[in-house]
Amino acid sequence: MKKILWLCNTMLPELSSRFRKFNVKEGWLIGISNELRKQEDIEFHYACPQNREQRIVNIDKQAIHFHCFYAKYNNLYTVEESVRIQIGKIVNEVRPDIIHIFGTEMPHAVACMECVKKKDIIIVSIQGLVSECVKHYLDGISWPAYFKGGFFGGRYQTILDQYREFSKRTDNEIKVLKSVRHVIGRTDWDRAYIQRINGNCTYYYCSETLRDSFYNEKWELDRAKKYTIFVSQGNYPIKGLHNLLVELPGVIKKYPQTRVYVAGTNVLMNHDPYGKYIKGLLDKKELGQYVTFMGEINEKEMCKQLLNAHVTVMPSNIENSPNSIGEAMLVGTPVIASFVGGIPSILHHDTEGLLYQPNTVGMLSYYICRLFEDDELACRLSLNGRKRAEELYHRGGNLQRLLEIYNSI
């Protein structure tokens, strides 16, 4: 029996009540873990941080052995000796055949690389590539706005301060990626980056498995709410909500019935500097009545919003392989996304969705209006997007590919 140890940034849902931490992000961990736990020839271990109890909490639940190590919730950059010791203890007790790290920017990923001598058993799955994303953090935001802010987290912060905080995560990521020997990615963009930073590692392609609800529903134009735009998140600058708001008046002028629904952390509620910038845009462009911030929503509600939307928009400054696009494509909701990073590896322009250059004025609003007025186009993109997503996010195929990778190491 092969022992697999995952090291992840977040908890799976079955631990949420135990630690009072409810996470609705990183749904791909739910999807593939549900498949892996069914394998009778695998002993599945899952390690992740918690900040409730100053010890390793071991829990066996639903065919997974959980190891929740203590880490301070506000330490996103420095590798603490206590974390290194705990991860070393988990590794020594489990004695895994494979250690699979999801994400590279957190201190515990570095701690794992440092305390495991046999580097050949470690494989890293690429997620967002913070060291590349940081270069686009401020795209689309006017220079004077960099210095506007408010009291957040106990001190006065500006958007520029948040950029600097975000930048600190890059050191951890680069350390991990330069020392790892096996990497899993999904796009041309992440493969090109890995080859540039560590040409000696082996790159494996493996797509992700998404949450169950999105495989079981199907978007239909007749059931959708006309002129409704859904945005899966917009809580920090990289997600590019400001890019959509700048273009929105042009859409409203032509379609005054337009409504935008934004899921995820509500940046207007906590004096966040980016939230204040968004509030300024809403006021300046008189968009308040057209944009609704929904807050965090669960899997079922996310699926419902995709079914209701006329179109889903991802106006990000940069992305690798955003699963929110994958979920929309699986459901069949027409997608408009920025032509950045790894997105062109997921959908092809004018076939499975519409891609626009983020630095071209008017293209996003043009494509939104085009979908609003062309039902045939919307239905064609929906059908093709769904077919493409069923191939990319095929549960059995992705599990088989992951097992092949594990067996090759």
C-alpha positions in Angstrom: 0.0 0.0 0.0 1.4 3.4 -1.0 1.4 6.2 1.6 0.5 9.6 0.2 0.9 12.8 2.3 -0.6 16.0 1.1 0.6 19.3 2.5 -2.1 22.0 1.9 -2.9 25.6 2.9 -6.5 25.0 3.9 -8.7 22.4 5.6 -11.2 20.1 3.9 -14.8 20.6 4.9 -15.0 17.7 7.3 -12.6 19.6 9.6 -14.4 22.9 9.5 -16.6 22.4 12.5 -13.7 21.0 14.6 -11.7 24.2 14.1 -14.5 26.6 13.4 -13.0 27.5 10.1 -15.3 27.4 7.1 -13.5 27.6 3.8 -15.2 28.0 0.5 -12.1 28.5 -1.6 -9.7 25.9 -3.2 -12.5 23.6 -4.2 -10.2 21.5 -6.3 -8.8 20.0 -3.1 -12.3 18.7 -2.3 -12.8 17.3 -5.8 -9.6 15.3 -6.1 -9.4 14.3 -2.4 -12.9 12.7 -2.8 -11.6 10.6 -5.6 -8.3 9.7 -3.9 -9.8 8.6 -0.6 -11.7 5.9 -2.5 -8.5 4.1 -3.6 -8.1 0.9 -1.5 -4.4 0.7 -2.3 -3.6 4.2 -1.0 -3.2 5.3 2.6 -4.1 8.9 2.4 -2.7 11.5 4.8 -3.6 15.2 4.8 -1.5 17.9 6.6 -2.6 21.5 7.0 -2.2 24.5 9.4 -4.6 25.4 12.2 -4.4 28.2 14.8 -6.7 26.8 17.5 -4.5 24.4 19.5 -0.7 24.7 20.0 0.0 21.1 19.0 -0.5 18.6 16.1 -4.1 17.5 16.1 -4.5 14.0 14.5 -7.9 13.0 13.2 -9.0 10.0 11.2 -12.2 10.8 9.2 -13.8 9.5 6.1 -10.8 7.5 4.9 -8.3 10.3 5.4 -5.7 10.6 8.2 -5.6 14.4 9.0 -2.5 16.0 10.7 -3.3 19.6 11.7 -0.2 21.4 12.8 -0.2 24.7 14.7 0.8 27.8 12.9 0.1 31.5 13.8 -2.7 32.8 11.6 -0.9 36.1 10.8 2.5 34.6 9.8 2.5 34.3 6.1 6.2 34.7 5.3 8.6 33.5 8.0 9.4 29.8 8.5 9.0 29.2 12.3 11.1 26.6 13.9 8.0 25.2 15.6 6.3 24.6 12.2 9.5 22.9 10.9 9.6 20.6 13.9 5.9 19.7 13.6 6.1 18.9 9.9 9.3 16.9 10.5 7.4 14.9 13.2 4.5 14.3 10.8 6.8 13.1 8.1 8.7 10.8 10.4 5.6 9.2 11.8 3.8 8.8 8.5 6.9 7.8 6.5 5.2 8.7 3.2 6.1 7.3 -0.2 5.0 10.6 -1.8 4.7 14.1 -0.3 2.5 16.3 -2.5 2.6 20.0 -1.7 -0.2 22.2 -3.0 0.8 25.8 -3.3 4.3 27.2 -2.9 4.1 30.6 -1.2 3.4 29.6 2.4 6.1 29.1 5.0 5.1 25.4 5.7 6.0 24.5 2.1 9.5 25.8 2.7 9.6 24.0 6.0 8.7 20.7 4.3 11.4 21.2 1.7 14.0 21.9 4.4 13.2 19.0 6.7 12.8 16.2 4.1 16.2 15.0 3.0 14.9 12.7 0.3 13.8 15.4 -2.2 12.8 12.8 -4.9 9.6 11.9 -3.0 8.3 15.5 -3.1 6.0 16.8 -5.8 4.6 20.3 -6.0 1.3 21.3 -7.6 1.5 24.8 -9.1 -1.4 27.1 -8.2 -1.2 30.8 -8.8 2.5 31.6 -9.0 2.7 34.5 -6.7 6.1 35.5 -7.9 4.6 36.2 -11.3 1.3 37.5 -10.2 2.8 40.2 -8.0 4.1 41.9 -11.2 0.5 42.6 -12.2 -0.9 43.4 -8.7 -1.4 47.1 -9.5 -2.4 46.8 -13.2 -5.3 49.1 -14.1 -5.1 51.2 -10.9 -4.2 54.8 -11.3 -1.0 55.9 -9.7 -2.6 58.5 -7.3 -4.8 55.7 -6.0 -1.8 53.7 -4.8 -1.5 56.0 -1.8 -5.1 56.1 -0.7 -6.1 53.9 2.1 -7.6 53.6 5.6 -7.2 51.8 8.9 -7.2 48.1 8.3 -5.7 45.3 10.5 -4.9 47.8 13.3 -2.9 50.2 11.2 -3.2 52.6 8.3 -2.7 50.8 5.0 -2.7 51.8 1.4 -3.0 49.7 -1.8 0.7 50.1 -2.2 1.2 48.7 1.3 -0.9 45.7 0.4 1.2 45.2 -2.7 4.3 45.2 -0.6 2.8 42.6 1.8 1.8 40.4 -1.1 5.3 40.7 -2.6 6.8 39.1 0.6 5.3 35.8 -0.4 7.5 35.5 -3.5 10.6 34.5 -1.6 9.1 31.3 -0.2 7.7 30.3 -3.6 11.1 30.8 -5.3 12.9 28.8 -2.6 10.5 25.9 -3.1 10.4 25.9 -6.9 14.2 26.1 -7.2 14.7 23.0 -5.0 11.8 20.7 -6.0 12.4 17.9 -8.5 8.9 17.1 -9.6 6.2 19.7 -10.5 2.6 19.3 -11.6 1.1 22.1 -13.8 -1.8 22.7 -16.1 -1.0 25.5 -18.6 1.6 26.7 -21.0 2.1 29.7 -18.8 3.1 27.8 -15.7 5.2 25.3 -17.7 7.2 28.2 -19.3 7.8 29.7 -15.8 9.0 26.5 -14.3 11.4 25.8 -17.1 12.8 29.3 -16.6 13.2 29.1 -12.9 14.2 25.4 -12.5 15.1 23.7 -15.8 16.2 20.6 -14.0 12.9 19.5 -12.5 10.4 17.2 -14.2 7.1 18.8 -15.3 3.9 16.7 -15.3 0.6 17.8 -16.8 -2.5 17.1 -14.7 -5.7 19.0 -14.7 -7.9 19.4 -11.7 -11.1 17.8 -10.4 -13.8 20.3 -9.4 -16.6 20.1 -6.9 -19.5 17.7 -7.5 -22.3 20.3 -8.0 -20.8 21.8 -11.2 -20.9 18.4 -13.0 -24.6 17.9 -12.3 -26.1 21.2 -13.5 -26.7 22.6 -17.0 -27.1 26.3 -17.9 -30.0 27.2 -20.2 -30.5 30.7 -21.6 -34.3 30.5 -21.0 -33.7 30.0 -17.3 -31.0 32.6 -16.9 -31.7 36.2 -15.8 -31.2 38.4 -18.8 -28.4 41.0 -18.5 -27.0 39.5 -15.3 -23.2 39.4 -14.9 -21.7 37.1 -12.3 -18.1 37.6 -10.9 -16.8 34.9 -8.6 -14.5 37.1 -6.6 -13.1 40.6 -6.5 -11.5 41.1 -3.1 -8.0 42.2 -4.1 -6.5 44.0 -7.1 -5.3 41.0 -9.1 -8.9 39.8 -9.5 -9.5 43.0 -11.5 -13.0 44.0 -10.3 -11.9 47.6 -11.0 -11.4 46.7 -14.7 -15.0 45.6 -15.0 -16.3 48.7 -13.1 -14.5 51.0 -15.5 -16.1 49.4 -18.5 -19.6 48.9 -16.9 -21.1 52.3 -17.8 -20.8 51.5 -21.5 -22.8 48.4 -20.9 -25.4 50.1 -18.8 -25.9 52.8 -21.4 -27.0 50.2 -23.9 -28.6 47.8 -21.4 -29.9 49.7 -18.4 -31.3 46.4 -17.0 -27.7 45.2 -16.4 -26.9 43.9 -12.9 -23.6 42.6 -11.5 -23.3 40.1 -8.7 -19.9 39.7 -7.0 -19.2 36.7 -4.7 -16.4 36.3 -2.3 -15.1 38.5 0.5 -17.0 41.8 0.6 -14.2 44.4 0.4 -16.7 47.2 1.1 -17.3 46.0 4.6 -14.0 46.1 6.4 -12.2 49.3 5.4 -9.9 47.5 3.2 -7.8 49.9 1.0 -8.8 48.2 -2.2 -12.4 48.2 -1.0 -12.2 52.0 -0.5 -10.9 52.3 -4.0 -13.8 50.2 -5.3 -16.2 52.2 -3.3 -14.8 55.4 -4.9 -15.3 53.9 -8.4 -18.9 52.9 -7.6 -19.6 56.4 -6.4 -17.8 58.2 -9.2 -19.5 56.3 -11.9 -22.9 56.0 -10.1 -22.9 52.2 -10.2 -24.1 51.5 -6.7 -27.6 50.4 -7.7 -26.2 48.0 -10.4 -23.6 46.1 -8.4 -24.4 43.7 -5.5 -21.7 42.2 -3.2 -22.9 38.8 -2.0 -20.1 37.9 0.4 -18.8 34.3 0.7 -21.2 31.7 -0.8 -21.0 28.0 -0.7 -20.8 25.4 -3.5 -24.5 25.1 -4.0 -25.1 28.9 -4.1 -22.2 29.4 -6.5 -23.7 26.9 -8.8 -27.1 28.6 -8.5 -25.5 32.0 -9.4 -23.9 30.5 -12.5 -27.2 29.1 -13.6 -28.9 32.4 -13.1 -26.2 34.5 -14.9 -26.5 35.6 -18.5 -22.6 35.7 -18.5 -19.8 35.2 -16.1 -16.8 37.6 -16.3 -13.3 37.2 -15.1 -11.5 40.6 -15.5 -8.3 39.5 -13.7 -5.0 41.1 -14.2 -3.3 37.7 -14.2 -4.4 34.1 -13.6 -3.0 30.6 -14.1 -5.9 28.2 -14.3 -8.8 29.7 -12.4 -11.2 27.0 -11.3 -14.0 29.5 -11.2 -13.8 29.6 -15.1 -13.8 25.8 -15.1 -16.9 25.7 -12.9 -18.7 28.1 -15.2 -17.7 26.1 -18.3 -18.8 22.9 -16.7 -22.2 24.4 -15.9 -22.3 26.0 -19.4 -22.5 29.6 -18.4 -21.0 31.8 -21.2 -17.5 33.1 -20.1 -15.7 36.3 -20.8 -12.1 36.4 -19.5 -9.0 38.5 -19.8 -6.3 37.0 -22.2 -3.7 36.6 -19.5 -1.4 34.0 -18.0 -2.7 30.4 -18.4 -6.3 31.3 -19.3 -5.8 30.7 -23.1 -4.8 27.1 -22.2 -8.3 26.6 -20.7 -10.6 28.1 -23.3 -10.2 29.2 -26.9 -11.4 32.6 -28.0 -14.7 32.7 -29.9 -15.1 28.9 -29.5 -15.5 28.1 -25.8 -15.6 31.7 -24.5 -14.5 35.2 -25.3 -11.0 36.5 -24.4 -10.1 40.2 -24.4 -6.8 42.1 -24.0 -7.0 43.8 -20.6 -5.1 46.9 -21.7 -7.5 47.7 -24.6 -10.2 50.1 -23.7 -13.7 49.1 -24.6 -13.2 45.4 -25.5 -14.7 44.0 -22.3 -17.8 46.1 -22.5 -18.0 45.2 -26.3 -18.0 41.5 -25.6 -20.6 41.8 -22.8 -22.9 43.6 -25.0 -22.3 41.2 -27.8 -23.4 38.3 -25.6 -26.4 40.2 -24.3 -27.6 40.7 -27.9 -26.6 37.5 -29.6 -28.4 34.5 -28.1 -27.0 32.1 -30.7 -23.5 33.1 -29.8 -24.2 32.6 -26.0 -25.7 29.2 -26.6 -22.8 28.1 -28.9 -20.2 29.2 -26.3 -22.1 27.5 -23.6 -22.2 24.2 -25.5 -18.6 24.2 -26.6 -17.4 25.4 -23.2 -19.2 22.6 -21.5 -17.7 20.0 -23.8 -14.2 21.4 -23.3 -14.7 21.5 -19.5 -15.9 17.9 -19.4 -12.6 16.9 -21.0 -10.4 19.1 -18.9 -12.0 18.3 -15.5 -12.9 14.6 -16.1 -12.8 13.1 -12.7 -11.8 9.6 -13.7 -9.2 10.8 -16.2 -7.6 13.3 -13.8 -7.4 10.7 -11.0 -5.8 8.2 -13.3 -3.3 10.8 -14.4 -2.4 11.7 -10.8 -1.9 8.0 -9.9 0.3 7.6 -12.9 2.5 10.5 -11.7 2.6 9.1 -8.2 3.7 5.7 -9.6 6.4 7.2 -11.8 8.2 8.9 -8.9 
